């Protein structure tokens, strides 16, 4: 008896997550590797929520943009063209990428004081309480 499996229909998000983001093969390979690795870290495509899929799509675009900006900065630097504007733009995209990694649960916020390996929630609470005592309510 022959059994046939029905192919599971891919969602629009799944299709978008596999679409090429650039004609540059290096950028495409890097973004695809990032996407595969992230999906694996988050437990597979079936375990991703709608928000995570959307965030991952944003991350793909952001990463591709970062790589393009780095290429443009290299070209401009070689031609001795000022790169200040490109560098500012790159830093903003890097910041967005890092914030989204934290939102996906794949990164962590920067620790302000102490060794991040040994910093506990109690340490953070004590620090904020101490800061509140010194500066008063409403100060940051």
Secondary structure, DSSP 8 states (H G I E B T S, - for coil): -----------HHHHHHHS---S-HHHHHHHHHHHHHHHHHTT-GGG--HHHHHHHHHHHHHHHHHHHHHHHHHHHHHTT---HHHHHHHHHHHHHHHHHHHHHTSS----SSS-TTT--HHHHHHHHHHHHHHH-TT--
